[in-house]
Amino acid sequence: MEKLFLQQKHVLSADQENLLANFGATRSVPSSLYQALAIIDRQDEKVTLSDGKELTITQSNYRSLLAETASAEDRKLIFEAAFKRYKDNKAAFASAYNLVLQQLSANYKSRNYESALEAALFRNNIPTSVFHNLKDVAYENTSHIKRYIQLRKKHLKLETYHTYDRFLKLARDDSKYSFETARNLFFEAIDGMDPHYVAHQKDALLNGYVDAYPKDGKRTGAYSSGLYGFHPYILLNHDDTLDAVFTLAHEAGHSAHTIFSNENQPMAMADYTIFVAEIASTFNEHVLLDYLIKKSTTKEQKIDLLEKAIDGIMATFFRQTLFATYEYEANKLVEQGVPITYQSLSKIMIDLYKHYYDIDITTENGKEYVWAYIPHLFYTPFYVYQYATSYSASLKIYDNVKKQVPQAMENFIGLLKSGGSDYPVNQAAKAGADLTNKETFMAVIERFKSLVDQLEKVLEE
């Protein structure tokens, strides 16, 4: 009810609402065009590698192929094949994205918001300062990204470092983790934490509530599914890798969150936002990572874990914030009346990649059209920033728990119990992560620096 009243000032007269509603059917046009271009009409490319092997490059296999390919020339072939569709259809993708931007512009102007950003954040009462704090902290703290890239370039013995070289591993630990082993490792990691918290995490992974291994006809990925009044279920596709161990901990966080919320909230307020959901899940990943690093016995294990942790921050915090900044800058072009073309969109990406990574993506055939590769930009504008904000909040909360800040764990459990009974920024603040303060985002920068320091030390041993 509060949310309804909060939005009242942006509700128009009956005639105006009726007029806007008439355009409702056109709102799905940009995403439909994107789907047609990127998925339905796509043609997967074939490449012949230096050893004569012919491969079909798809969106689902190109990353793993890049990680397994030693030849720089072969990696270049694989990457260019994966991005060819975006380069070949760059004008069409730009036109589709222009529709997204124009719709955002028309909506915020019609409903009396100050900007497309404010319109996107207003429903959950998220101040625009949260977005800007995230954007600015990431933009102002890229030195350790560049240091990490130089470390990788040196130890992978690369003459030139390309964006697609991020899939190469510095060390390979081939340890296997069955589902039971992974579950036990996670339970060991949380042992000694608040008993109520531990009990709910174990409850989340009870036998009968987790579908662990891949099966014919089973969907891919992993998720936790909850319904009020019932125990949540977890779907996994556990493949005995280290990634699968972290996925288990991540999904346990979601299910435990649901259990806490259902126990403490009426049905109308039990459902929580994605903004808060990812705090619960990534908190578990932080706990597990520190435990596994401490437990590691070989150099390869430690490098593998540190690289995974660093790449996680690179992907979840820096990369998603880069894309969020791209969205912000693209919407500014519309506000300024600048024509939306593939050149103007690509220029934003070229400048951001140069600033963040010190990499000129114009030397990578197709990479400057990476904006066309990200479906969230077309389907759910101003969504990707939530990954980074949630990650930042969970890391700040975890840092408070590690440093034994008074009431830190109790405050975090309070967030889990609160479900959807408050606005997400308020929930995070009560748990110890004030996202209106840049200090919360700086916790990620400090964590990133510490991990790169540790990796550098291990690599030089």
C-alpha positions as CSV (number, residue, x, y, z in Angstrom):
1,M,0.0,0.0,0.0
2,E,2.8,2.4,0.8
3,K,4.4,1.7,-2.6
4,L,1.1,2.5,-4.3
5,F,0.9,5.9,-2.5
6,L,4.6,6.6,-3.1
7,Q,4.0,6.3,-6.9
8,Q,0.8,8.4,-6.8
9,K,2.5,11.6,-8.0
10,H,3.5,9.8,-11.2
11,V,0.0,8.5,-12.0
12,L,-1.7,10.6,-14.6
13,S,-5.3,11.4,-15.3
14,A,-7.6,8.6,-16.6
15,D,-7.4,10.0,-20.2
16,Q,-3.6,10.3,-20.1
17,E,-3.3,6.8,-18.6
18,N,-5.6,5.4,-21.3
19,L,-3.5,7.1,-24.0
20,L,-0.2,5.6,-22.7
21,A,-1.9,2.2,-22.3
22,N,-2.6,2.2,-26.0
23,F,1.1,2.1,-26.6
24,G,1.5,-0.9,-24.4
25,A,1.7,-3.4,-27.2
26,T,4.7,-1.6,-28.7
27,R,6.8,-1.9,-25.5
28,S,7.8,-5.5,-26.3
29,V,9.0,-4.6,-29.8
30,P,12.7,-3.8,-28.9
31,S,13.1,-7.1,-27.0
32,S,11.3,-9.0,-29.8
33,L,13.6,-7.5,-32.4
34,Y,16.7,-8.3,-30.2
35,Q,15.5,-11.9,-29.8
36,A,15.0,-12.2,-33.5
37,L,18.5,-10.8,-34.3
38,A,20.5,-12.5,-31.6
39,I,18.8,-15.8,-31.2
40,I,16.1,-16.8,-33.8
41,D,17.9,-15.7,-37.0
42,R,21.4,-16.3,-35.8
43,Q,23.8,-18.5,-37.7
44,D,26.5,-20.1,-35.7
45,E,29.9,-19.8,-37.4
46,K,32.4,-22.6,-38.2
47,V,36.1,-22.1,-37.7
48,T,39.1,-24.3,-38.6
49,L,41.8,-24.2,-35.9
50,S,45.6,-24.4,-36.6
51,D,45.6,-28.1,-36.0
52,G,42.9,-28.6,-38.7
53,K,40.1,-29.2,-36.3
54,E,36.8,-27.7,-37.4
55,L,34.5,-26.3,-34.7
56,T,31.0,-24.7,-34.6
57,I,31.1,-21.7,-32.3
58,T,28.0,-21.0,-30.3
59,Q,27.1,-18.6,-27.5
60,S,27.1,-21.5,-25.1
61,N,30.5,-23.0,-26.0
62,Y,32.8,-20.2,-27.0
63,R,33.9,-19.3,-23.4
64,S,34.9,-22.8,-22.5
65,L,36.7,-23.1,-25.9
66,L,38.6,-19.9,-25.2
67,A,39.7,-21.2,-21.8
68,E,41.0,-24.4,-23.3
69,T,42.7,-23.0,-26.4
70,A,46.5,-22.4,-26.1
71,S,47.0,-20.8,-29.5
72,A,46.5,-17.0,-29.5
73,E,45.5,-17.1,-33.2
74,D,43.0,-19.8,-32.5
75,R,41.5,-17.8,-29.6
76,K,41.2,-14.9,-32.0
77,L,39.3,-17.0,-34.5
78,I,36.9,-18.3,-31.8
79,F,36.2,-14.9,-30.4
80,E,35.6,-13.3,-33.8
81,A,33.2,-16.1,-34.8
82,A,31.2,-15.6,-31.5
83,F,30.9,-11.8,-32.1
84,K,30.5,-11.9,-35.9
85,R,26.6,-11.7,-35.7
86,Y,26.9,-8.4,-33.6
87,K,29.3,-6.8,-36.0
88,D,27.4,-7.9,-39.1
89,N,24.1,-6.6,-37.7
90,K,25.4,-3.6,-35.8
91,A,23.0,-1.1,-37.4
92,A,20.0,-3.3,-36.7
93,F,21.0,-3.8,-33.1
94,A,21.6,-0.1,-32.7
95,S,18.1,0.6,-34.1
96,A,16.6,-1.9,-31.6
97,Y,18.5,-0.3,-28.7
98,N,17.4,3.2,-29.9
99,L,13.8,2.0,-29.5
100,V,14.7,1.0,-25.9
101,L,16.2,4.4,-25.2
102,Q,13.3,6.3,-26.8
103,Q,10.7,4.4,-24.8
104,L,12.6,5.1,-21.6
105,S,12.8,8.7,-22.5
106,A,9.1,8.9,-23.4
107,N,8.1,7.2,-20.2
108,Y,10.1,9.4,-17.8
109,K,8.9,12.6,-19.5
110,S,5.3,11.5,-19.6
111,R,5.2,10.4,-15.9
112,N,7.1,13.5,-14.7
113,Y,10.3,11.9,-13.6
114,E,13.6,13.8,-13.8
115,S,15.4,11.1,-15.8
116,A,15.1,7.5,-17.1
117,L,17.4,6.5,-14.2
118,E,15.0,8.0,-11.6
119,A,12.0,6.3,-13.3
120,A,13.7,2.9,-13.1
121,L,14.8,3.2,-9.5
122,F,11.7,4.9,-8.1
123,R,9.4,1.9,-7.7
124,N,11.7,0.4,-5.0
125,N,12.5,3.8,-3.5
126,I,16.1,3.5,-4.4
127,P,17.8,7.0,-4.4
128,T,19.7,7.8,-7.6
129,S,22.7,8.5,-5.3
130,V,23.1,4.7,-4.8
131,F,23.6,4.3,-8.6
132,H,26.0,7.2,-8.8
133,N,28.0,6.0,-5.8
134,L,28.5,2.6,-7.4
135,K,29.3,4.1,-10.8
136,D,31.8,6.7,-9.4
137,V,33.6,4.3,-7.0
138,A,34.2,1.7,-9.7
139,Y,35.3,4.4,-12.2
140,E,37.7,6.0,-9.8
141,N,39.3,2.8,-8.6
142,T,40.6,0.9,-11.7
143,S,44.3,0.8,-10.9
144,H,44.1,-2.7,-9.3
145,I,42.2,-4.1,-12.4
146,K,45.1,-3.0,-14.6
147,R,47.6,-4.5,-12.1
148,Y,45.7,-7.8,-12.2
149,I,45.7,-7.8,-16.0
150,Q,49.4,-7.2,-16.1
151,L,49.9,-10.1,-13.7
152,R,47.9,-12.3,-16.0
153,K,49.7,-11.1,-19.1
154,K,53.1,-11.8,-17.4
155,H,52.3,-15.3,-16.0
156,L,50.4,-16.4,-19.1
157,K,53.3,-15.2,-21.2
158,L,51.1,-13.2,-23.6
159,E,52.5,-10.7,-26.0
160,T,49.2,-8.8,-26.1
161,Y,46.4,-9.1,-23.6
162,H,42.9,-9.2,-25.1
163,T,39.5,-9.1,-23.3
164,Y,38.8,-12.7,-24.3
165,D,42.1,-13.9,-22.6
166,R,40.2,-13.4,-19.3
167,F,39.0,-17.0,-19.7
168,L,42.5,-18.5,-19.5
169,K,43.4,-20.0,-16.2
170,L,46.6,-19.1,-14.3
171,A,46.6,-22.6,-12.6
172,R,44.3,-25.6,-12.9
173,D,43.2,-27.5,-9.9
174,D,41.4,-30.6,-11.1
175,S,40.0,-31.6,-7.7
176,K,36.5,-33.1,-7.9
177,Y,33.7,-32.3,-5.5
178,S,30.7,-34.5,-5.3
179,F,27.4,-33.0,-4.2
180,E,27.9,-34.5,-0.7
181,T,31.5,-33.2,-0.5
182,A,30.4,-29.8,-1.6
183,R,27.6,-29.7,0.9
184,N,29.9,-30.8,3.7
185,L,32.5,-28.2,2.8
186,F,29.9,-25.4,2.9
187,F,28.7,-26.7,6.3
188,E,32.3,-26.7,7.6
189,A,32.7,-23.1,6.3
190,I,29.7,-21.8,8.3
191,D,30.5,-23.9,11.4
192,G,30.7,-21.6,14.5
193,M,28.5,-18.9,13.0
194,D,25.1,-18.0,14.6
195,P,23.3,-21.3,15.4
196,H,20.0,-20.0,14.0
197,Y,21.8,-19.0,10.7
198,V,23.6,-22.4,10.5
199,A,20.4,-24.3,11.1
200,H,18.5,-22.5,8.3
201,Q,21.4,-23.1,5.8
202,K,21.4,-26.8,6.6
203,D,17.6,-26.8,6.4
204,A,17.9,-25.3,2.9
205,L,20.0,-28.3,1.7
206,L,18.0,-31.1,3.3
207,N,17.7,-34.3,1.2
208,G,14.5,-34.2,-0.8
209,Y,14.7,-30.4,-1.4
210,V,17.7,-30.3,-3.8
211,D,17.7,-31.8,-7.3
212,A,21.5,-31.9,-7.6
213,Y,22.7,-33.5,-10.8
214,P,21.9,-33.0,-14.5
215,K,19.3,-35.2,-16.1
216,D,17.8,-35.6,-19.6
217,G,15.2,-32.9,-20.2
218,K,16.2,-30.9,-17.1
219,R,16.7,-27.2,-17.6
220,T,20.2,-25.7,-17.3
221,G,21.6,-23.4,-14.6
222,A,20.6,-23.3,-10.9
223,Y,17.9,-21.6,-8.9
224,S,16.0,-21.6,-5.6
225,S,12.2,-21.7,-5.9
226,G,10.1,-20.7,-2.9
227,L,6.3,-20.5,-2.3
228,Y,4.9,-19.1,0.9
229,G,4.0,-21.8,3.4
230,F,6.2,-24.4,1.8
231,H,9.8,-25.5,2.1
232,P,11.8,-24.0,-0.9
233,Y,13.3,-26.3,-3.5
234,I,16.7,-25.9,-5.2
235,L,17.6,-27.0,-8.7
236,L,21.3,-27.5,-9.4
237,N,23.2,-29.0,-12.3
238,H,26.1,-30.1,-10.1
239,D,29.2,-31.1,-12.2
240,D,31.7,-31.8,-9.4
241,T,33.7,-28.6,-10.1
242,L,34.8,-25.9,-7.8
243,D,32.3,-23.6,-9.4
244,A,29.5,-26.0,-8.5
245,V,30.5,-25.8,-4.8
246,F,30.0,-22.1,-4.9
247,T,26.8,-22.4,-6.7
248,L,25.5,-24.8,-4.0
249,A,26.4,-22.2,-1.3
250,H,24.8,-19.4,-3.4
251,E,21.5,-21.2,-3.8
252,A,21.4,-22.3,-0.2
253,G,21.6,-18.6,0.7
254,H,18.5,-18.0,-1.3
255,S,16.5,-20.9,0.2
256,A,17.6,-20.0,3.7
257,H,16.5,-16.4,3.0
258,T,13.1,-17.7,2.0
259,I,12.8,-19.8,5.1
260,F,13.7,-16.9,7.4
261,S,11.3,-14.6,5.6
262,N,8.4,-17.0,5.6
263,E,8.8,-17.6,9.3
264,N,8.8,-13.9,10.2
265,Q,6.5,-12.2,7.6
266,P,2.9,-12.4,6.6
267,M,2.4,-13.6,3.0
268,A,1.8,-10.1,1.6
269,M,5.3,-9.0,2.8
270,A,7.3,-12.2,2.5
271,D,8.4,-11.8,-1.1
272,Y,11.7,-9.9,-1.3
273,T,13.4,-8.0,-4.2
274,I,16.3,-9.3,-6.3
275,F,18.3,-6.4,-4.8
276,V,18.1,-8.0,-1.3
277,A,18.1,-11.6,-2.6
278,E,21.6,-11.4,-4.0
279,I,22.9,-10.1,-0.6
280,A,21.8,-13.4,1.0
281,S,23.3,-15.6,-1.6
282,T,26.7,-13.8,-2.2
283,F,27.3,-13.6,1.6
284,N,27.6,-17.4,1.6
285,E,30.1,-17.2,-1.2
286,H,32.3,-14.9,0.8
287,V,32.2,-17.2,3.8
288,L,33.0,-20.2,1.6
289,L,35.8,-18.6,-0.2
290,D,37.7,-17.5,2.9
291,Y,37.3,-21.0,4.3
292,L,38.6,-22.7,1.2
293,I,41.6,-20.4,0.9
294,K,42.5,-21.1,4.5
295,K,42.1,-24.8,3.9
296,S,44.0,-25.0,0.6
297,T,47.1,-27.1,0.7
298,T,48.8,-26.7,-2.7
299,K,49.9,-23.7,-4.7
300,E,47.6,-24.6,-7.6
301,Q,44.6,-24.7,-5.3
302,K,45.4,-21.3,-3.8
303,I,45.9,-19.7,-7.2
304,D,42.7,-21.3,-8.5
305,L,40.7,-20.0,-5.6
306,L,42.2,-16.5,-5.6
307,E,41.7,-16.2,-9.4
308,K,38.1,-17.3,-9.0
309,A,37.5,-14.7,-6.3
310,I,39.2,-11.9,-8.3
311,D,37.3,-12.9,-11.5
312,G,34.1,-12.9,-9.5
313,I,34.6,-9.3,-8.5
314,M,35.7,-8.4,-12.0
315,A,32.5,-9.9,-13.5
316,T,30.0,-9.0,-10.8
317,F,31.2,-5.6,-9.6
318,F,33.4,-4.0,-12.3
319,R,31.9,-5.5,-15.5
320,Q,28.3,-5.0,-14.5
321,T,29.0,-1.5,-13.3
322,L,30.7,-0.7,-16.6
323,F,27.5,-1.9,-18.4
324,A,25.4,0.2,-16.0
325,T,27.5,3.2,-16.8
326,Y,27.1,2.5,-20.5
327,E,23.3,2.6,-20.0
328,Y,23.5,5.8,-18.1
329,E,25.7,7.4,-20.8
330,A,23.5,6.1,-23.6
331,N,20.4,7.6,-22.0
332,K,22.3,10.9,-21.7
333,L,22.7,10.9,-25.5
334,V,19.0,10.8,-25.9
335,E,18.5,13.6,-23.3
336,Q,21.0,15.7,-25.3
337,G,19.4,15.0,-28.6
338,V,22.4,13.1,-30.0
339,P,21.5,10.6,-32.8
340,I,21.7,7.0,-31.6
341,T,23.9,5.1,-34.0
342,Y,26.1,2.1,-33.7
343,Q,29.1,4.5,-33.8
344,S,27.8,6.6,-30.9
345,L,27.0,3.5,-28.8
346,S,30.3,1.8,-29.6
347,K,32.2,5.0,-28.7
348,I,30.8,4.8,-25.1
349,M,32.1,1.2,-24.8
350,I,35.5,1.9,-26.4
351,D,36.1,4.7,-23.9
352,L,34.9,2.7,-20.9
353,Y,37.0,-0.4,-21.7
354,K,40.0,1.8,-22.2
355,H,39.5,3.5,-18.8
356,Y,38.6,0.3,-16.9
357,Y,41.1,-2.1,-18.4
358,D,43.5,0.0,-20.5
359,I,42.5,-2.1,-23.5
360,D,41.7,-0.7,-26.9
361,I,38.8,-2.9,-28.0
362,T,38.9,-1.5,-31.5
363,T,41.8,-4.0,-32.1
364,E,39.5,-6.9,-31.3
365,N,37.3,-7.5,-34.4
366,G,33.7,-7.2,-33.1
367,K,34.3,-6.3,-29.4
368,E,33.3,-2.7,-29.8
369,Y,29.7,-4.0,-30.3
370,V,29.7,-5.8,-26.9
371,W,26.7,-3.5,-26.1
372,A,24.7,-5.7,-28.5
373,Y,25.9,-8.9,-26.8
374,I,24.2,-8.0,-23.4
375,P,20.6,-9.0,-23.5
376,H,19.7,-7.3,-20.2
377,L,20.3,-3.9,-21.9
378,F,17.4,-4.7,-24.3
379,Y,15.1,-6.8,-22.0
380,T,15.5,-5.1,-18.6
381,P,17.1,-1.6,-18.7
382,F,18.8,-0.4,-15.5
383,Y,18.9,-3.9,-14.1
384,V,22.5,-5.0,-14.2
385,Y,23.6,-2.4,-11.6
386,Q,21.8,-4.5,-9.0
387,Y,24.3,-7.3,-9.2
388,A,27.1,-4.9,-8.2
389,T,25.1,-3.1,-5.5
390,S,24.0,-6.4,-3.9
391,Y,27.5,-7.8,-4.1
392,S,28.9,-4.6,-2.5
393,A,26.3,-4.8,0.3
394,S,26.9,-8.4,1.1
395,L,30.7,-7.9,1.2
396,K,30.3,-4.9,3.5
397,I,28.1,-6.9,5.8
398,Y,30.5,-9.9,5.7
399,D,33.4,-7.6,6.5
400,N,31.5,-6.3,9.5
401,V,30.9,-9.9,10.7
402,K,34.5,-10.8,10.2
403,K,35.7,-7.8,12.1
404,Q,33.2,-8.7,14.9
405,V,31.4,-5.3,14.7
406,P,28.8,-5.4,17.5
407,Q,25.5,-6.9,16.3
408,A,26.8,-7.4,12.8
409,M,25.5,-11.0,12.5
410,E,22.2,-10.2,14.2
411,N,21.6,-7.3,11.9
412,F,22.2,-9.5,8.9
413,I,19.8,-12.1,10.1
414,G,17.4,-9.2,10.6
415,L,17.6,-8.5,6.9
416,L,16.8,-12.1,6.1
417,K,13.9,-12.1,8.4
418,S,12.5,-8.8,7.0
419,G,11.5,-10.3,3.6
420,G,9.9,-7.6,1.6
421,S,8.6,-5.6,4.5
422,D,10.8,-2.5,3.7
423,Y,12.5,-0.9,0.8
424,P,15.7,-2.7,-0.2
425,V,18.1,0.2,0.5
426,N,16.6,0.5,4.0
427,Q,17.0,-3.2,4.6
428,A,20.7,-3.1,3.5
429,A,21.4,-0.1,5.7
430,K,19.8,-1.7,8.8
431,A,22.1,-4.8,8.1
432,G,25.2,-2.6,8.1
433,A,25.6,-1.6,4.4
434,D,24.6,2.0,3.7
435,L,24.5,2.2,-0.1
436,T,24.0,5.9,0.0
437,N,27.6,6.1,1.4
438,K,30.6,5.4,-0.8
439,E,32.3,3.6,2.0
440,T,30.1,0.5,1.4
441,F,31.3,0.2,-2.2
442,M,34.9,0.9,-1.1
443,A,34.7,-2.4,0.8
444,V,34.8,-4.2,-2.6
445,I,37.8,-2.2,-3.7
446,E,39.7,-3.1,-0.5
447,R,38.8,-6.8,-0.9
448,F,39.8,-6.7,-4.6
449,K,43.2,-5.1,-3.7
450,S,43.8,-7.7,-1.0
451,L,43.1,-10.6,-3.3
452,V,45.4,-9.3,-6.0
453,D,48.1,-8.8,-3.4
454,Q,47.7,-12.4,-2.3
455,L,47.7,-13.7,-5.8
456,E,50.8,-11.7,-6.7
457,K,52.6,-13.2,-3.7
458,V,51.6,-16.8,-4.5
459,L,52.6,-16.4,-8.1
460,E,56.0,-15.2,-7.2
461,E,56.7,-18.0,-4.8
